């Protein structure tokens, strides 16, 4: 029975990865769909809100999707079939892939309000997957990169995407900020994203992948606010400050972790 359950899990992960890749083609506009930045009335475009990153930031989906495809194939190999770590990771990863496709569909069908609970749930599932990588160690460097690295990148980027998505939905719904300036609201949201980065760095003892993805998103947010519309120097400064804090803290924790656990494999 367990062998059958393992094969089912592996198959679901692989099928979910294929579904997510199909969704990514639709979301890019390559398969006839509307590019995400143009869908839902352009609510998620780079100039729609002060929390929207510049367009190049979305290039991070390429390594994330490559990592997810490689993971789906790698976990399907016989060596991973009965691995306790993969038994725990499989379904959360599959769930994240299905939610990713659901998010793309919700935006494609102009259901921006629906995309918010979907991406929040996606973030929660990725937190669960990330926690599993923290409480169990990878067997080798390949697993460190393919599993831990991919999940870390995925989590870090979705943290930024969630902030941008929620902000876009509020702006599209006519939220006026209760009289507080847009700059102040944007700085507050960036501060929350920075705090999340700090918490991930501490919990992960200096994991590089989530810090890199989160910092990437915030850095491109700063570029968008300095070079595009809406211009917002305070938001850009806050984003760059958050990047500096996340990078310095992550590297210091990483160095401490590597020094204290030198003979053991340190995850990505």
N, C-alpha and C positions, 0 to 999 in steps of 0.2 A: 504493500500500500504506500509506504514512504517513497519507494522508487518512483511510483506513478505520480505521486504528488510533486516530487522533484522535477520530473519531466514536464508536468503541467506548468509549474512555476517558470521553468526555463522557456517554455513555449510562449507563455503570456508576456514575458519580458521582451522576447524577440519580436512578437507580433505588435506590442505596444511601441517599440522603437520604429518599426516600419510605419505604423500609423502616424507617429510624430513627424517622421520625415515627409510623409505625404502632406501633412498639415503645414510643414514649413514651406513646401513648394507653393501651396495655396496662399499662404501668408505673404510670400515674397512677390506674388503676382505672376510667377513663372508658369503656373498651371491654370491660368485664366482667372484667378481670384484678384481681388483688389489689394495692392500692397498695404501692409498694416498701417503705415503712416498716412495713407489716404482713406482708410476705412473709417467707419463711424464718424463721418463728417470731418475727418482730419483731426479728431480730438487727441490722437496720440502722436501727432507730428512734432518735429523738433521745435517748432515755434508756437505750439499750442498753449503751453503753460511754462512757468518758471522752473519746473522740476523735470522738464523733458531734456534728455541728453542729446547732443548733436548726432547726426545720422551715422557717422563712422563708428559710434559706440556699439551699434547693433552688429558689427562685424564679429563680436565675441560669440555670436550664435554658431559660427562656423566651427571653432574648436569644441564648443559644447556638444553640437550635434555629432561631430566626428567621434568625440569621446563616448557618447551614448551608443552610437552604432557599434564601436569597437567593444564596449562593455557588453552589449547584448549578444554579440557573437562569442566573446570570450567566456561569458558566464554559461553559454550553451555547451562548452566543451565538457567532455566526460569528467575531467579533473575537478570541475566546479559543481558537479551534479549533487553531491552529498555534503558539500562544504557548509558547515554550520553558519559561517558568516554570510555566505551567499543566500542561504535559506532565509536569513533575516533581512537582507538587503533587497532581494528580488522583488517582492510585492510593492514596497515603497517606491522603488525606482519605476516599476511598471505604472503605478498610480500617478507618478509625476509626469510620465510621458503621455498618459491618457488625458490628464488635466491640461497639459500643454496644448494638445490638439483641441480640447474643448474651449480653451481660451481663444485660440485663433478663430475657431468657428463663431464664437460669441461676438467677436469684434467684426468678423466678415459679414455677419448678418445684422450689423448695426445695433447690437444689444450691449452697449457699453456698460450699462448698469449691471448686467449679468457677469461681465468680465471681472468685476471687482471680487465677489465671493469666490469665483473660480481661481483667481490668482492668489488670493489669501489662503485658500485651501492648498494650492500648489506649494506655497511657501511653507505651510505647516508640514506637509508631507516631506519636503526636502529637509526640514529641521529634524524630522524623525530619522531620515536616512543618514544625515550628517552625524546624529548622535550615535547611531549604530557603528559608524566608522570610528567614533571616538572610544567606544567601550570595547572594541575588538580590533586587534592589530592585523594588518595585511601580511600575507605569507611572504611576499617578495616584492621586488621593485615594480614588476609588471602590474600587480594588483594595486600597488600604491598609486601608480599613475592612472591606470584605467578606471579603477573604482573610486578611490578616495579623491584623486585629482579631479575627475569629471564631476563628481557630486559636489565638491567644493566650489568649482567654477560655476556650476549651475545654481547653487545656493546663493553665492555672492551676487551674481547678476540679477536673480529674481528678487533679491532684497531691494535693489535699485528700481527694478521694473515695477514692483508693487507700489513703491512710493509714487512713481510717475503715473501709474494706472489710477490709483485712488485720487490723486490730484486732478487728473484729466476728467474723471467721472464727476467730481465735485464742480469743476469749472463748467463742464458741459451742462450740468443741472442748474447752473445759475448761482452757485454759492458765491456770496459777496464778501465773505471773510469777517462778518460781524463788525465791520468798520475798521478792522486791522489792515494795514497796508499789505499788498501782495508780496513785497520784499520781505517783510517780517514773517509772514506765513511761510515763505519759501525757505528762509534761513532756519525756521523752526523744524521744518520737514527734513532739511539736510542734516541738522543737528541730531535728529532721531536716527537717521540713516547712519550717521557717524557712530552713535552710541551702539547701534546694532553691530557695526563692524568691530567695535571694542569688545563687546560681549562674545562675538564669534572668535576673536583672537584669543581671548582669555580661556574660553571653553575649549578651543582647539589647541591650546598651548603653542600658538604660533603657526597654525596651518597656513601655507602660502596661497593655495588656490582660491579660497573664498576671499581672502584679503585682496588678491590681485584683481578678481572680478569686480568686487565692490569699489575698489579704488579706480579701476578703469571707468566704470560707469559714472562715478562722481567727478572724475577729471574731465570727461567729455561733457558733463553737465556744466562744469565751469566754463569750458570753451564755448558752449552754446550761449551762455549768459553774457560772455564778453564780446562775442562776435556776431551774434544773431539777435533775433527778436523773440521774446521781450528781453531787452538789455537789463541786466541787474548785477551791478558790481558787488553789492553785499552778498548775494546768493553765490556768486562765483568765488568770492573770498572764503565764505563759509565752507563751500565744497572742497576747495584746495586745502583748507585747514583740516577738514575731516580726513582727507587723503593722507596728509602728513602724519596725523595722529595714528591712523590705522596702520600705515606702513612702519612707522618707528616702533610702535608697540608690538606689532606682529614679528618684526625682525628681532627685537630684543627677547621676546618670549621664545622664538625659534632658536636663537642662540643658546639661551639658558636650557631649553629642552634638549638640544643636541649635545650640549656639554655634559649634562647630568645623565643622559641615556646614550652615551656614545656607542656602545657595542650593539645597540638595537636599532632596527629600522625605524626611521622617523617618517611619518606619513606626510603626504603633500597637503 
